[in-house]
Amino acid sequence: MAQTNSYFTSHKSFVMYKEWTAHISLLTNEETGRLMKAVFHFVDTGEATPLGDRAMEIIFNMMRECITRDSEKWEETRRIRSECGAKGGRPRKQPETPDL
């Protein structure tokens, strides 16, 4: 099922975590390549690609959950910033008056 979240179509980047290294290092180079292609496909479209291997599916699901969580957090931040911008943004600081 495709995600309709604009994160998947509007962002130029996403976060990959060092903690994933331990899981990914258990895969062969070929499996790692297939997994990375599936991750990039997911980030581009919001659609999960069947990988056909249980270990790769488990790792992909872990990565997908993190990416989805990050995208939801970003969308909430974006929404709040948009609302604040519509209200005129942060109030300007008043210039300090020198003590006489």
C-alpha positions, -999 to +999 in steps of 0.1 A: +000+000+000+014+034-010+019+061+015+003+094+007+026+113+030+043+142+011+076+132+027+080+104+003+077+127-027+091+160-016+123+154+003+157+152-012+172+133+018+165+108+046+185+096+076+203+063+078+214+052+113+248+037+123+229+012+145+217-005+113+253-015+105+252-046+128+221-059+110+232-051+075+267-065+080+251-100+084+240-098+047+260-106+016+269-078-007+242-089-032+216-089-004+228-055+008+224-041-027+189-054-030+180-041+004+194-006-004+174-005-036+143-015-017+150+013+009+155+039-019+123+027-036+104+030-004+117+066+003+109+076-033+074+061-035+063+050+000+058+015-014+075-015+001+092-039-023+090-076-015+125-089-009+117-126-008+141-134+020+130-134+057+162-118+071+161-090+046+124-085+052+131-081+089+159-056+084+139-037+059+109-035+082+131-021+110+145+005+086+110+013+072+097+019+107+125+044+115+121+062+081+083+064+086+087+076+122+112+103+110+089+114+083+059+117+106+080+137+130+092+160+102+056+165+089+046+175+124+075+200+126+066+213+091+030+217+101+038+237+133+063+259+114+037+266+087+011+276+113+036+299+130+045+314+097+008+321+089+006+340+121+035+362+111+063+341+125+084+350+156+079+385+169+107+409+163+129+418+192+125+452+205+156+473+202+173+479+236+172+514+248+204+527+263+203+536+300+208+574+304 
